[in-house]
Each structure stands twice: as C-alpha cells, then as structure tokens.
Amino acid sequence: MGWLWAIIVGFVLGLLAKLLIPGKQHSPLWLITIFGMLGAIVGNAMARGFGVEATSGIDWSRHIFQIVAAVVIVYLGDMLYVATLGKRKQQTQTRA
C-alpha cells in the first residue's frame, strides 16, 4: 500500500508543480509522476532538516517543502529531458 500512496502523491505533486511552472513542459506524464515522487522525498528530508518532522494535524509546512522541491525537480528534469530529446532528434535527422 505504501507504493500506491507514493505513486498517487507523486502524481499529484508532479501535476501541481507542472501547473506552477510557467510555459509548456515536454516531459511525459510518467516522468512527471517520478519527478513528483522525488519531490516528496526531497521535501520530507528538507522538512526534517528544518525541524518539522512531526506535528499534530496537517503538516502544511512539510507539504510546502514537498511542493517547492517538486517544482525545482520538475523544472530541472524537464530541461534535461528536452536537452536529451533534442540530441536524439538531431541524431535521427543526420542519419536520414
């Protein structure tokens, strides 16, 4: 059940990050979900580092760390994806 929640949270965080980043992102949905999962992991680690490990009720500060981390990871990951995809397109065009 833990993996299912990780995928759902990653999907939601990835979509939120994609909405917050201006412009169009070219990464596929499965990659956005993985980026969101990484954002959740990094955001939790950042929250622990800032001393927001466990609170009573909803951990709003932890969720903010997760969203910020997801935005950064989706942005950088999309840049890397486009750079890699662009190199592939150039290679296929020179072969033809």
VENBEL-V948181 format. One record per residue. N is the residue number from 1. RES is the residue in one small letter. SS is DSSP state (H for helix, E for strand, L for the rest). PSI is psi in whole degrees, -180 to 180 (NA if undefined). NEAR is the number of other ideal C-beta (glycine too) atoms within 10 Angstrom. Layout:
n:res:ss:psi:near
N:RES:SS:PSI:NEAR
N:RES:SS:PSI:NEAR
This chain:
n:res:ss:psi:near
1:m:L:-28:5
2:g:H:-39:6
3:w:H:-38:8
4:l:H:-44:8
5:w:H:-37:10
6:a:H:-40:15
7:i:H:-42:14
8:i:H:-47:13
9:v:H:-41:18
10:g:H:-40:22
11:f:H:-48:17
12:v:H:-46:16
13:l:H:-40:27
14:g:H:-43:29
15:l:H:-41:16
16:l:H:-44:18
17:a:H:-41:26
18:k:H:-36:20
19:l:H:-33:10
20:l:H:-21:13
21:i:L:126:15
22:p:L:150:7
23:g:L:-177:7
24:k:L:136:7
25:q:L:142:21
26:h:L:-1:12
27:s:L:143:20
28:p:L:164:10
29:l:H:-37:11
30:w:H:-35:10
31:l:H:-36:16
32:i:H:-39:24
33:t:H:-43:21
34:i:H:-42:19
35:f:H:-39:28
36:g:H:-39:29
37:m:H:-42:21
38:l:H:-38:19
39:g:H:-38:27
40:a:H:-42:25
41:i:H:-47:16
42:v:H:-41:17
43:g:H:-40:23
44:n:H:-41:17
45:a:H:-41:12
46:m:H:-41:17
47:a:H:-42:21
48:r:H:-39:13
49:g:H:-32:10
50:f:L:4:11
51:g:L:20:7
52:v:L:57:16
53:e:L:-49:11
54:a:L:128:8
55:t:L:162:11
56:s:L:140:5
57:g:L:-153:5
58:i:L:132:8
59:d:L:77:16
60:w:H:-39:10
61:s:H:-38:15
62:r:H:-40:20
63:h:H:-35:16
64:i:H:-43:14
65:f:H:-41:23
66:q:H:-43:26
67:i:H:-43:19
68:v:H:-45:16
69:a:H:-40:24
70:a:H:-39:32
71:v:H:-46:20
72:v:H:-45:17
73:i:H:-41:24
74:v:H:-41:28
75:y:H:-51:18
76:l:H:-39:11
77:g:H:-38:21
78:d:H:-38:21
79:m:H:-43:13
80:l:H:-40:11
81:y:H:-45:18
82:v:H:-40:13
83:a:H:-42:9
84:t:H:-42:10
85:l:H:-39:12
86:g:H:-39:11
87:k:H:-38:10
88:r:H:-42:9
89:k:H:-39:10
90:q:H:-40:10
91:q:H:-39:9
92:t:H:-31:9
93:q:H:-34:8
94:t:H:-25:7
95:r:H:-30:6
96:a:L:NA:4
